[in-house]
Amino acid sequence: MKAEVFIAGGGVGGLALAAKLASRGLHVIIAEQLKKESPAYKGELLQPKTLAILERLGVLDEIEANGHALDELRFQEVHRRQGQPPEEINLTELSYSRVATTYDHSLMVPHEKTKEILRNKGMEYEEYFHYLPGARFLGFENGMAKVKQKKEILYIQAGVYIGAEGRSSPTRDAMNVEVNRKDYNHHFLTVTIPRPESFTKGKIITTSSCFLGLFPLPDREVRTVFLIKAGDYKKIKELGLEHLYKAYSELEPELAEGVRAIQDWKTVQLMIPFTYHVDKYYSGNLAILGDAAHTVHPMAGEGMNLAVQDADVLGELLAWCWEEGKSYADHLHYYEEVRKPRVEFLLNLSHMSALVYSFRYEWWRRFRMKAVQRIFDDDYLHVKQMLNISGLGKWDFTFIDRGIQGNVLPVRKKKVSDQEQQHFLFSEAEDYPWKRSKKGR
């Protein structure tokens, strides 16, 4: 078999890349080892930059129709009281509307629905989009991709090979990259439960020792993320589901009924957060994207978004090489130069967010509460935080910013104008720098 591009992995990143390339007339073969939907939890939060990319792919209307919009993030600090409703001691609301963009919200969409929409978009270009379900990528042999589908071994020759396989990546192994990994002192339990119709806002509820993230989905469901100490999963299971019911109810009484829909621990997924980042994104005519290249702590909801944003830049570059008759291997450096520093920035941002919720001390909780409130009170902090997590741009925090957030310096009264923000939103020239001249310089 031959194709212009071979993609190992038919997740959201791989499908976004394939749909883009097929729409530009490149023959693409995707090998996806799963035959049916995965029950495992994967990213559902689509950030504004990802929505902009999906609009260019022509699928945003359908994505929006199958999602639940979140225009703000709520951070609620409470005192948990046994058998009683919690006592709220602070509530901070951070809004996407502070970013100067038409994409003024994020979107919660079931992961498999996003995959389905992207796969169907690719199939509209049936001459160029070739999807192989139940096909396991085994690595490379004689310069070709070796794939096993059912009992048949297929060899696929391509101009460029892309690894979008996830955390276990034969493409990454073939590139012989270095992986720098960080682990954390906490794990998460995640499960989807019913929600009241009135429960529509994303919320993070915390005490000095508890963390419960709540992110509404369509069809009156809510994705819940409950923080536990690393290694405590077995102990919590032994306490029984009543222990979980009680914890949810005492942190968010509105979900007291919905949490009882959990009838079996098998529906509750243990999520072990860690991060890593590779030292290179390409080698010769091989490249990797998404979890094959980087894994981010889930606190900032960036994992799937980074994969789609990788796919956007890489897809534009490969399509440009094809249309201009340029060598893939000679120009893949642009992909790494654009994406690697942006990913590194968001990895650090997510890591800092994780640390904010990693320590169970009352004094740390008081510091965290003030720091989050300062983000709201100081418009520069507010805009920078939301702009950075949106993916639409990058605006570094300064020592002055951190001094204000740490309650060392006073809050600034000045509001950030849309015009000032424009300097920090990514331009097309920054996203696709090879287009600055026909020679790609």
GUFIZA-539503 format. One record per residue (C-alpha): residue number from 1; chain; y, z, x. Coordinates in Angstrom, 3 decimals. Layout:
! GUFIZA-539503
(zake NUM, A, (Y, Z, X))
...
//
This chain:
! GUFIZA-539503
(zake 1, A, (0.000, 0.000, 0.000))
(zake 2, A, (3.544, -0.719, 1.132))
(zake 3, A, (6.942, 0.596, 0.110))
(zake 4, A, (10.408, 0.841, 1.550))
(zake 5, A, (10.371, 4.639, 1.128))
(zake 6, A, (7.455, 7.058, 0.787))
(zake 7, A, (8.184, 10.499, -0.694))
(zake 8, A, (5.677, 13.323, -0.420))
(zake 9, A, (6.324, 15.652, -3.344))
(zake 10, A, (7.442, 14.980, -6.896))
(zake 11, A, (9.566, 18.060, -7.496))
(zake 12, A, (13.178, 17.924, -8.627))
(zake 13, A, (14.464, 16.956, -5.156))
(zake 14, A, (11.873, 14.240, -4.603))
(zake 15, A, (12.361, 12.793, -8.079))
(zake 16, A, (16.157, 12.791, -7.787))
(zake 17, A, (15.845, 10.898, -4.514))
(zake 18, A, (13.316, 8.445, -5.917))
(zake 19, A, (15.343, 7.741, -9.061))
(zake 20, A, (18.468, 7.051, -6.993))
(zake 21, A, (16.647, 4.710, -4.601))
(zake 22, A, (14.814, 2.829, -7.361))
(zake 23, A, (18.112, 2.304, -9.180))
(zake 24, A, (19.415, 0.608, -6.018))
(zake 25, A, (16.418, -1.710, -5.700))
(zake 26, A, (14.294, 0.043, -3.080))
(zake 27, A, (10.544, 0.232, -3.621))
(zake 28, A, (9.566, 3.904, -3.641))
(zake 29, A, (6.138, 5.551, -3.757))
(zake 30, A, (5.985, 9.253, -4.706))
(zake 31, A, (2.822, 11.265, -4.115))
(zake 32, A, (2.720, 14.396, -6.309))
(zake 33, A, (-0.364, 16.575, -6.027))
(zake 34, A, (0.058, 18.243, -9.450))
(zake 35, A, (-1.421, 16.438, -12.439))
(zake 36, A, (0.305, 18.547, -15.094))
(zake 37, A, (3.160, 21.007, -15.541))
(zake 38, A, (3.209, 24.017, -13.237))
(zake 39, A, (3.274, 27.474, -14.879))
(zake 40, A, (4.923, 28.972, -11.767))
(zake 41, A, (8.575, 29.957, -11.958))
(zake 42, A, (10.918, 27.618, -10.125))
(zake 43, A, (14.646, 27.082, -10.134))
(zake 44, A, (16.338, 26.639, -13.504))
(zake 45, A, (20.026, 27.168, -12.728))
(zake 46, A, (21.936, 23.933, -12.126))
(zake 47, A, (25.269, 24.426, -10.367))
(zake 48, A, (28.355, 22.207, -10.969))
(zake 49, A, (27.800, 19.972, -7.901))
(zake 50, A, (24.292, 19.259, -9.124))
(zake 51, A, (25.637, 18.400, -12.574))
(zake 52, A, (28.014, 15.904, -10.950))
(zake 53, A, (25.078, 14.291, -9.105))
(zake 54, A, (22.978, 14.162, -12.281))
(zake 55, A, (25.847, 12.473, -14.093))
(zake 56, A, (25.897, 9.724, -11.459))
(zake 57, A, (22.145, 9.327, -11.935))
(zake 58, A, (22.769, 8.790, -15.649))
(zake 59, A, (20.826, 11.807, -16.921))
(zake 60, A, (23.470, 14.498, -17.443))
(zake 61, A, (23.780, 14.057, -21.214))
(zake 62, A, (20.043, 14.587, -21.645))
(zake 63, A, (20.057, 17.501, -19.198))
(zake 64, A, (22.933, 19.147, -21.096))
(zake 65, A, (21.126, 18.625, -24.412))
(zake 66, A, (18.128, 20.538, -23.036))
(zake 67, A, (20.061, 23.326, -21.335))
(zake 68, A, (22.104, 26.435, -21.967))
(zake 69, A, (25.596, 26.460, -20.456))
(zake 70, A, (26.863, 29.460, -18.488))
(zake 71, A, (30.629, 29.409, -18.000))
(zake 72, A, (30.798, 32.807, -16.323))
(zake 73, A, (28.685, 35.407, -14.537))
(zake 74, A, (28.844, 39.042, -15.635))
(zake 75, A, (28.217, 41.942, -13.278))
(zake 76, A, (27.641, 45.188, -15.132))
(zake 77, A, (27.213, 48.568, -13.433))
(zake 78, A, (25.645, 51.238, -15.634))
(zake 79, A, (24.190, 54.708, -15.594))
(zake 80, A, (20.637, 54.417, -16.869))
(zake 81, A, (19.819, 57.183, -19.373))
(zake 82, A, (16.249, 57.990, -20.333))
(zake 83, A, (15.564, 57.085, -23.948))
(zake 84, A, (19.228, 56.247, -24.584))
(zake 85, A, (21.510, 53.217, -24.247))
(zake 86, A, (23.022, 52.828, -20.765))
(zake 87, A, (26.513, 54.074, -20.010))
(zake 88, A, (28.698, 51.236, -18.712))
(zake 89, A, (30.882, 52.228, -15.775))
(zake 90, A, (32.162, 48.788, -14.731))
(zake 91, A, (32.060, 45.187, -15.951))
(zake 92, A, (33.301, 42.238, -13.887))
(zake 93, A, (33.307, 38.646, -15.128))
(zake 94, A, (33.567, 35.734, -12.687))
(zake 95, A, (34.346, 32.349, -14.200))
(zake 96, A, (33.516, 28.794, -13.167))
(zake 97, A, (36.784, 27.787, -14.845))
(zake 98, A, (38.670, 28.995, -11.768))
(zake 99, A, (37.376, 25.960, -9.869))
(zake 100, A, (39.570, 22.859, -10.199))
(zake 101, A, (36.912, 20.541, -11.626))
(zake 102, A, (35.691, 19.063, -14.888))
(zake 103, A, (32.291, 20.636, -14.160))
(zake 104, A, (33.366, 24.071, -15.330))
(zake 105, A, (29.970, 25.655, -15.959))
(zake 106, A, (26.450, 25.967, -14.666))
(zake 107, A, (23.408, 25.140, -16.783))
(zake 108, A, (20.070, 26.837, -17.364))
(zake 109, A, (17.353, 24.213, -17.918))
(zake 110, A, (13.565, 24.751, -17.887))
(zake 111, A, (12.367, 23.437, -14.523))
(zake 112, A, (9.673, 21.165, -15.906))
(zake 113, A, (12.143, 19.624, -18.353))
(zake 114, A, (14.468, 18.665, -15.488))
(zake 115, A, (11.504, 17.086, -13.689))
(zake 116, A, (10.482, 15.195, -16.814))
(zake 117, A, (13.972, 13.791, -17.334))
(zake 118, A, (14.261, 12.652, -13.715))
(zake 119, A, (10.771, 11.147, -13.737))
(zake 120, A, (11.540, 9.217, -16.930))
(zake 121, A, (14.784, 7.966, -15.386))
(zake 122, A, (12.861, 6.662, -12.387))
(zake 123, A, (10.372, 4.914, -14.644))
(zake 124, A, (13.207, 2.890, -16.147))
(zake 125, A, (13.094, 1.003, -12.827))
(zake 126, A, (9.368, 0.349, -13.100))
(zake 127, A, (9.448, -2.518, -10.614))
(zake 128, A, (10.594, -0.154, -7.866))
(zake 129, A, (9.458, 3.348, -8.919))
(zake 130, A, (5.774, 4.068, -8.240))
(zake 131, A, (4.591, 7.586, -9.150))
(zake 132, A, (1.152, 8.818, -8.074))
(zake 133, A, (0.135, 12.004, -9.957))
(zake 134, A, (-2.715, 14.121, -8.611))
(zake 135, A, (-2.149, 12.596, -5.166))
(zake 136, A, (-2.269, 14.953, -2.207))
(zake 137, A, (-0.402, 13.981, 0.948))
(zake 138, A, (-2.666, 14.766, 3.914))
(zake 139, A, (-0.370, 13.793, 6.781))
(zake 140, A, (-0.011, 10.732, 8.943))
(zake 141, A, (-2.621, 8.476, 10.459))
(zake 142, A, (-1.918, 5.375, 12.544))
(zake 143, A, (1.747, 5.537, 11.585))
(zake 144, A, (1.016, 5.551, 7.842))
(zake 145, A, (1.005, 8.232, 5.160))
(zake 146, A, (-2.519, 9.322, 4.235))
(zake 147, A, (-2.906, 10.287, 0.572))
(zake 148, A, (-5.949, 11.423, -1.400))
(zake 149, A, (-5.952, 10.600, -5.117))
(zake 150, A, (-9.114, 11.625, -6.947))
(zake 151, A, (-11.803, 10.625, -4.442))
(zake 152, A, (-9.915, 7.678, -2.987))
(zake 153, A, (-8.008, 7.722, 0.302))
(zake 154, A, (-4.838, 5.658, 0.278))
(zake 155, A, (-2.794, 4.587, 3.293))
(zake 156, A, (0.869, 3.906, 2.606))
(zake 157, A, (3.124, 2.019, 5.007))
(zake 158, A, (6.868, 2.554, 4.601))
(zake 159, A, (10.126, 2.044, 6.427))
(zake 160, A, (10.934, 5.745, 6.128))
(zake 161, A, (8.868, 8.789, 5.140))
(zake 162, A, (10.416, 11.741, 3.286))
(zake 163, A, (8.888, 15.203, 3.023))
(zake 164, A, (9.813, 16.902, -0.252))
(zake 165, A, (6.557, 18.856, -0.478))
(zake 166, A, (8.062, 22.331, -0.595))
(zake 167, A, (7.390, 25.301, 1.649))
(zake 168, A, (4.090, 23.916, 2.940))
(zake 169, A, (5.103, 20.576, 4.417))
(zake 170, A, (2.852, 18.219, 6.411))
(zake 171, A, (5.928, 16.086, 7.095))
(zake 172, A, (7.706, 19.064, 8.666))
(zake 173, A, (4.591, 19.802, 10.728))
(zake 174, A, (4.549, 16.223, 12.005))
(zake 175, A, (8.193, 16.581, 13.082))
(zake 176, A, (7.349, 19.673, 15.160))
(zake 177, A, (10.415, 21.614, 14.020))
(zake 178, A, (11.270, 25.252, 14.618))
(zake 179, A, (11.554, 27.548, 11.589))
(zake 180, A, (13.746, 30.663, 11.621))
(zake 181, A, (12.575, 33.067, 8.883))
(zake 182, A, (14.073, 36.263, 7.380))
(zake 183, A, (12.264, 38.708, 5.082))
(zake 184, A, (13.705, 41.328, 2.720))
(zake 185, A, (12.999, 44.897, 1.645))
(zake 186, A, (12.610, 43.939, -2.015))
(zake 187, A, (10.605, 41.687, -4.306))
(zake 188, A, (11.256, 40.465, -7.849))
(zake 189, A, (9.301, 40.374, -11.096))
(zake 190, A, (10.306, 37.374, -13.168))
(zake 191, A, (9.309, 36.469, -16.714))
(zake 192, A, (10.771, 34.607, -19.687))
(zake 193, A, (11.106, 36.545, -22.941))
(zake 194, A, (12.715, 35.955, -26.361))
(zake 195, A, (16.411, 36.790, -26.711))
(zake 196, A, (18.656, 37.469, -29.691))
(zake 197, A, (20.738, 34.485, -30.752))
(zake 198, A, (23.899, 36.413, -29.851))
(zake 199, A, (22.766, 37.008, -26.257))
(zake 200, A, (24.346, 33.962, -24.620))
(zake 201, A, (25.978, 35.105, -21.364))
(zake 202, A, (24.388, 35.377, -17.932))
(zake 203, A, (24.404, 38.974, -16.729))
(zake 204, A, (23.363, 41.093, -13.757))
(zake 205, A, (22.885, 44.763, -14.655))
(zake 206, A, (22.674, 47.309, -11.842))
(zake 207, A, (22.422, 51.016, -11.185))
(zake 208, A, (22.124, 52.675, -7.791))
(zake 209, A, (18.374, 51.930, -7.875))
(zake 210, A, (17.828, 49.134, -10.467))
(zake 211, A, (18.665, 45.438, -10.727))
(zake 212, A, (18.025, 43.262, -13.764))
(zake 213, A, (19.223, 39.657, -13.828))
(zake 214, A, (19.358, 37.951, -17.237))
(zake 215, A, (19.911, 34.201, -17.568))
(zake 216, A, (19.723, 32.676, -21.071))
(zake 217, A, (17.669, 29.554, -21.607))
(zake 218, A, (17.716, 27.253, -24.649))
(zake 219, A, (15.386, 27.930, -27.601))
(zake 220, A, (16.432, 31.591, -27.709))
(zake 221, A, (14.728, 32.587, -24.477))
(zake 222, A, (16.031, 34.391, -21.427))
(zake 223, A, (14.809, 34.296, -17.836))
(zake 224, A, (14.635, 37.837, -16.492))
(zake 225, A, (14.554, 38.917, -12.846))
(zake 226, A, (13.739, 42.573, -12.112))
(zake 227, A, (14.084, 43.900, -8.559))
(zake 228, A, (11.377, 46.187, -7.125))
(zake 229, A, (10.718, 47.647, -3.688))
(zake 230, A, (8.616, 45.433, -1.420))
(zake 231, A, (4.983, 46.486, -1.794))
(zake 232, A, (5.445, 48.284, -5.151))
(zake 233, A, (3.943, 45.569, -7.365))
(zake 234, A, (0.457, 47.096, -7.520))
(zake 235, A, (1.888, 50.545, -8.269))
(zake 236, A, (4.072, 49.180, -11.091))
(zake 237, A, (1.129, 47.323, -12.624))
(zake 238, A, (-0.852, 50.560, -12.644))
(zake 239, A, (1.958, 52.213, -14.624))
(zake 240, A, (1.383, 49.612, -17.329))
(zake 241, A, (3.565, 47.292, -19.372))
(zake 242, A, (5.159, 50.266, -21.161))
(zake 243, A, (6.873, 51.083, -17.865))
(zake 244, A, (8.402, 47.584, -17.855))
(zake 245, A, (9.353, 47.790, -21.539))
(zake 246, A, (11.162, 51.069, -20.908))
(zake 247, A, (13.032, 49.800, -17.859))
(zake 248, A, (14.314, 46.689, -19.670))
(zake 249, A, (15.242, 48.621, -22.815))
(zake 250, A, (17.192, 51.289, -20.944))
(zake 251, A, (19.123, 48.678, -18.975))
(zake 252, A, (19.736, 46.181, -21.808))
(zake 253, A, (18.961, 47.530, -25.309))
(zake 254, A, (19.449, 44.056, -26.839))
(zake 255, A, (16.180, 43.012, -25.204))
(zake 256, A, (14.150, 46.043, -26.336))
(zake 257, A, (12.284, 43.925, -28.869))
(zake 258, A, (12.009, 40.739, -26.826))
(zake 259, A, (10.492, 42.446, -23.781))
(zake 260, A, (7.505, 43.492, -25.898))
(zake 261, A, (6.535, 39.833, -26.118))
(zake 262, A, (5.046, 40.401, -22.650))
(zake 263, A, (1.412, 41.126, -23.487))
(zake 264, A, (-0.257, 40.415, -20.170))
(zake 265, A, (0.711, 40.923, -16.533))
(zake 266, A, (-0.476, 37.364, -15.927))
(zake 267, A, (2.755, 36.104, -17.490))
(zake 268, A, (4.840, 38.155, -15.045))
(zake 269, A, (5.299, 36.405, -11.714))
(zake 270, A, (5.800, 38.279, -8.459))
(zake 271, A, (8.496, 36.560, -6.443))
(zake 272, A, (8.691, 37.431, -2.740))
(zake 273, A, (12.096, 36.358, -1.387))
(zake 274, A, (12.527, 35.138, 2.146))
(zake 275, A, (14.705, 32.580, 3.839))
(zake 276, A, (14.180, 30.046, 6.593))
(zake 277, A, (15.997, 27.087, 8.026))
(zake 278, A, (14.619, 24.376, 10.306))
(zake 279, A, (16.331, 23.257, 13.491))
(zake 280, A, (16.313, 19.560, 12.527))
(zake 281, A, (16.146, 17.526, 9.329))
(zake 282, A, (14.817, 14.265, 10.733))
(zake 283, A, (12.815, 12.777, 13.578))
(zake 284, A, (12.501, 9.025, 14.038))
(zake 285, A, (11.856, 7.625, 10.570))
(zake 286, A, (10.757, 10.991, 9.112))
(zake 287, A, (13.073, 13.326, 7.159))
(zake 288, A, (12.664, 16.458, 5.052))
(zake 289, A, (14.620, 17.905, 2.153))
(zake 290, A, (14.640, 20.930, -0.137))
(zake 291, A, (12.193, 23.740, 0.568))
(zake 292, A, (10.570, 21.716, 3.323))
(zake 293, A, (13.810, 22.160, 5.294))
(zake 294, A, (15.207, 25.434, 3.984))
(zake 295, A, (14.455, 28.262, 1.612))
(zake 296, A, (17.262, 30.403, 0.254))
(zake 297, A, (17.264, 33.897, -1.223))
(zake 298, A, (17.357, 33.460, -5.030))
(zake 299, A, (20.313, 35.819, -5.540))
(zake 300, A, (22.911, 33.038, -5.648))
(zake 301, A, (20.719, 30.556, -7.561))
(zake 302, A, (21.005, 27.805, -4.968))
(zake 303, A, (17.444, 26.732, -4.098))
(zake 304, A, (16.892, 23.786, -6.428))
(zake 305, A, (20.551, 22.805, -6.149))
(zake 306, A, (20.294, 22.442, -2.386))
(zake 307, A, (17.297, 20.135, -2.870))
(zake 308, A, (19.182, 17.884, -5.318))
(zake 309, A, (22.230, 17.825, -3.052))
(zake 310, A, (19.991, 16.906, -0.085))
(zake 311, A, (18.520, 14.100, -2.174))
(zake 312, A, (21.964, 12.795, -3.122))
(zake 313, A, (23.199, 12.487, 0.460))
(zake 314, A, (19.889, 11.190, 1.805))
(zake 315, A, (19.521, 8.728, -1.071))
(zake 316, A, (22.988, 7.285, -0.569))
(zake 317, A, (22.326, 6.926, 3.152))
(zake 318, A, (18.957, 5.199, 2.748))
(zake 319, A, (20.310, 2.874, 0.058))
(zake 320, A, (23.262, 2.001, 2.301))
(zake 321, A, (20.944, 1.254, 5.231))
(zake 322, A, (18.858, -1.001, 2.975))
(zake 323, A, (21.855, -2.847, 1.564))
(zake 324, A, (23.571, -3.247, 4.944))
(zake 325, A, (20.413, -4.075, 6.904))
(zake 326, A, (20.750, -0.976, 9.110))
(zake 327, A, (17.963, 0.915, 10.842))
(zake 328, A, (16.926, 4.105, 9.033))
(zake 329, A, (16.008, 5.896, 12.245))
(zake 330, A, (19.379, 5.098, 13.840))
(zake 331, A, (21.369, 6.526, 10.937))
(zake 332, A, (19.408, 9.544, 9.659))
(zake 333, A, (21.574, 11.736, 11.887))
(zake 334, A, (24.303, 11.426, 9.229))
(zake 335, A, (22.053, 13.197, 6.717))
(zake 336, A, (21.558, 16.159, 9.048))
(zake 337, A, (25.228, 16.275, 10.042))
(zake 338, A, (26.364, 16.498, 6.420))
(zake 339, A, (23.694, 18.733, 4.932))
(zake 340, A, (22.690, 21.177, 7.654))
(zake 341, A, (26.036, 23.026, 7.988))
(zake 342, A, (26.488, 23.164, 4.212))
(zake 343, A, (23.001, 24.617, 3.765))
(zake 344, A, (23.610, 27.113, 6.579))
(zake 345, A, (26.802, 28.240, 4.856))
(zake 346, A, (25.046, 28.822, 1.521))
(zake 347, A, (22.073, 30.489, 3.193))
(zake 348, A, (24.487, 33.002, 4.699))
(zake 349, A, (26.323, 33.440, 1.395))
(zake 350, A, (23.044, 34.105, -0.433))
(zake 351, A, (21.913, 36.460, 2.320))
(zake 352, A, (25.123, 38.480, 2.004))
(zake 353, A, (24.670, 38.616, -1.779))
(zake 354, A, (21.118, 39.869, -1.291))
(zake 355, A, (22.279, 42.638, 1.045))
(zake 356, A, (24.751, 43.835, -1.588))
(zake 357, A, (21.788, 44.729, -3.827))
(zake 358, A, (19.273, 45.750, -1.160))
(zake 359, A, (20.150, 49.430, -0.658))
(zake 360, A, (19.503, 52.204, -3.157))
(zake 361, A, (22.261, 54.652, -2.375))
(zake 362, A, (24.966, 55.893, -4.734))
(zake 363, A, (27.643, 55.476, -2.058))
(zake 364, A, (26.517, 51.876, -1.531))
(zake 365, A, (26.667, 51.251, -5.261))
(zake 366, A, (30.263, 52.519, -5.372))
(zake 367, A, (31.171, 50.190, -2.481))
(zake 368, A, (29.439, 47.254, -4.194))
(zake 369, A, (31.168, 47.930, -7.492))
(zake 370, A, (34.609, 47.934, -5.860))
(zake 371, A, (33.804, 44.824, -3.819))
(zake 372, A, (32.712, 42.831, -6.886))
(zake 373, A, (35.738, 43.996, -8.865))
(zake 374, A, (38.036, 42.955, -6.011))
(zake 375, A, (36.626, 39.407, -6.234))
(zake 376, A, (37.945, 39.285, -9.785))
(zake 377, A, (41.249, 41.029, -9.069))
(zake 378, A, (42.186, 38.781, -6.108))
(zake 379, A, (42.370, 35.157, -7.232))
(zake 380, A, (41.716, 33.783, -3.745))
(zake 381, A, (38.440, 35.723, -3.599))
(zake 382, A, (37.580, 34.623, -7.138))
(zake 383, A, (38.212, 30.936, -6.458))
(zake 384, A, (36.444, 30.946, -3.098))
(zake 385, A, (33.359, 32.676, -4.490))
(zake 386, A, (32.970, 30.331, -7.446))
(zake 387, A, (33.894, 27.208, -5.464))
(zake 388, A, (31.333, 27.999, -2.789))
(zake 389, A, (28.428, 28.752, -5.138))
(zake 390, A, (29.313, 25.702, -7.256))
(zake 391, A, (28.454, 23.417, -4.324))
(zake 392, A, (31.577, 21.368, -5.025))
(zake 393, A, (33.304, 22.452, -1.858))
(zake 394, A, (33.495, 24.941, 0.978))
(zake 395, A, (36.269, 27.472, 1.531))
(zake 396, A, (35.541, 30.040, 4.227))
(zake 397, A, (36.254, 33.715, 3.710))
(zake 398, A, (38.724, 35.131, 6.247))
(zake 399, A, (39.058, 38.593, 7.801))
(zake 400, A, (41.905, 39.204, 5.360))
(zake 401, A, (39.612, 38.272, 2.450))
(zake 402, A, (36.969, 40.717, 3.625))
(zake 403, A, (39.600, 43.402, 4.164))
(zake 404, A, (40.768, 42.993, 0.579))
(zake 405, A, (37.218, 42.951, -0.745))
(zake 406, A, (36.432, 46.082, 1.240))
(zake 407, A, (39.432, 47.885, -0.286))
(zake 408, A, (41.186, 48.099, 3.102))
(zake 409, A, (44.006, 45.678, 2.198))
(zake 410, A, (45.872, 45.325, -1.115))
(zake 411, A, (45.040, 42.641, -3.649))
(zake 412, A, (47.149, 39.462, -3.478))
(zake 413, A, (49.149, 38.696, -6.620))
(zake 414, A, (49.418, 34.948, -6.054))
(zake 415, A, (47.247, 32.590, -8.101))
(zake 416, A, (45.470, 29.676, -6.388))
(zake 417, A, (46.762, 26.326, -7.637))
(zake 418, A, (44.525, 23.360, -8.384))
(zake 419, A, (46.420, 21.399, -5.746))
(zake 420, A, (45.578, 23.980, -3.065))
(zake 421, A, (41.899, 23.866, -4.024))
(zake 422, A, (41.746, 20.099, -3.558))
(zake 423, A, (41.801, 20.539, 0.214))
(zake 424, A, (38.453, 22.358, 0.042))
(zake 425, A, (36.562, 20.219, -2.468))
(zake 426, A, (34.142, 17.798, -0.821))
(zake 427, A, (35.459, 14.243, -0.829))
(zake 428, A, (33.310, 11.118, -0.964))
(zake 429, A, (34.152, 10.531, 2.703))
(zake 430, A, (32.771, 13.974, 3.547))
(zake 431, A, (29.643, 13.482, 1.426))
(zake 432, A, (28.956, 9.973, 2.760))
(zake 433, A, (30.760, 9.617, 6.116))
(zake 434, A, (28.838, 6.504, 7.191))
(zake 435, A, (30.748, 4.525, 4.542))
(zake 436, A, (34.077, 4.951, 6.355))
(zake 437, A, (33.564, 1.595, 8.029))
(zake 438, A, (31.125, -1.253, 7.652))
(zake 439, A, (29.688, -0.326, 11.023))
(zake 440, A, (28.996, 3.192, 9.823))
(zake 441, A, (31.066, 4.816, 12.563))
//
